[in-house]
Amino acid sequence: MEFQKDIRLAVLIDADNVPYSNVKGVMEEIAKYGTPTFKRIYGDWTKHTVSGWKNVLLENAITPIQQYSYTQGKNSSDSALIIDAMDILYSGKVDGFCIISSDSDFTRLATRLREAGMKVFGIGQKKTPNPFIVACDKFIYMEIIPQFEEQEPETTASPAKPKHVKPAPKAAVDKLNKETLKLITTTINDLADENGWAFLGDVGNLLLKKQPNFDPRNYGFQKLTPLIKSLPHFEIDKRETDKAGIKLVYIRKKE
């Protein structure tokens, strides 16, 4: 799906569902789809379990919103996030939202925001329930986003070592199952001309509309083109355009 790169986004993070080592990579991922204007994270910051967040929030200019846990076992930060999202919606200052959570409680929020004409991006772990995934325009699994880790200093007098990137683990790469292969095939057929060819850009857009969590990175490929090339079921045709050096990629199912 094509997204404007200059749209204004409200980034709302559920701290109870996101490891702080993922946040820098998540923010870089969000930058691909728009410009974060609101950046807020919700949690009970009095708990010792959130002590590692401080540097991450400062480095990424994310505003922490304090929400006490009134009842043990209940996540009160969900309500605070939802209330803020509606306030931001009616302010008219953004074009879309990015909800970072693996909690299905935000399904209705995502649906309501889209009803209001907002683009909604979701980022969460693979355990995220499907209703929240399909309520978003695009959903990205956190497992495919690199983690940034800070090295500990050797001594108290030594400066901290630079951060390094921890790539997504190999376990995060899924096998391309029959259902996904069928999804790609039917999508090509939906868009194909009389000779069976479909423009790859249109195929990618329709795949996301049908399945918001479709992402070539889930299968170990950075882009859709190398994913298609790896499958023996399809053939690719690169066609010259009037603009020098630009080629359009078309695909069709092999007979």
Phi, psi and omega in degrees: 000135180278129177237139176293134184281348185253015180287149180273130184239141170261118181260116183239121189244131174269104186298336182287349185239009185227122172291140184293339178291346180270345194295315181299316177297322178296317180295323177292325177295316181297325181299341177290337188248347180172186181253117178292122178254318170258131177225103185229146178229138190244132179180174175267099187280003174275348181281143180290341182289347181253016184295335182281358185280337193307305183297322181297316181292321179294317184290335182250010176053046178259131183273120177280134177251119182283128175221109181292147174275101185290327181229135181297132179090354179253139182262092183285344180293337178301314182296319179297318179296316182295317179298315178297320180300318180290323176298316179295319179304312184282349175286337179072019185263359181227162178252349182193172182230149171237113181258118184254101182189160174249019187262127180289351179298342181268007180300310182295325177298312180300319179296316181295320179295321178291326176298331179274006178089011179274146167281137182234120175252136176244142175226124181197178180281167184293346177282356182302129179298145185300324180304321178289322180300310185285347177282348181263158172291322178213137178234131185243130178283132181296334183295339181265000179264128180300149177259143177252122182242143179262129179284142178285144176292148181293320176223170180293337181272343183274144177291155180293143176290154181295158179290152175232158183265129175260111183296161178300137181295151181299332180296342181283346182278122181270158171276143180284104184275177183296325181295318180291320177298320178294322178299315179297316182297312181294327178293319176298317179297325179297330186253355189291148173277191184295341178262004176091000182274141176227140179291129186298325179298318178292325178297315179298320179296316182289326176301318180291325178293323180284322185217093187302338180267010177289127180206125179305333180293337175298337184248013175090015180238138181286330183226168181288325183300309178296331176296314179295320180298331182284349183260126182286356185277348187231157174237153187240141177229119178262121186248137179290148175244177179293333179278129184299132175083357181255127178238143176260136183260127176240148181225155173206162179283136178291143180277000000 
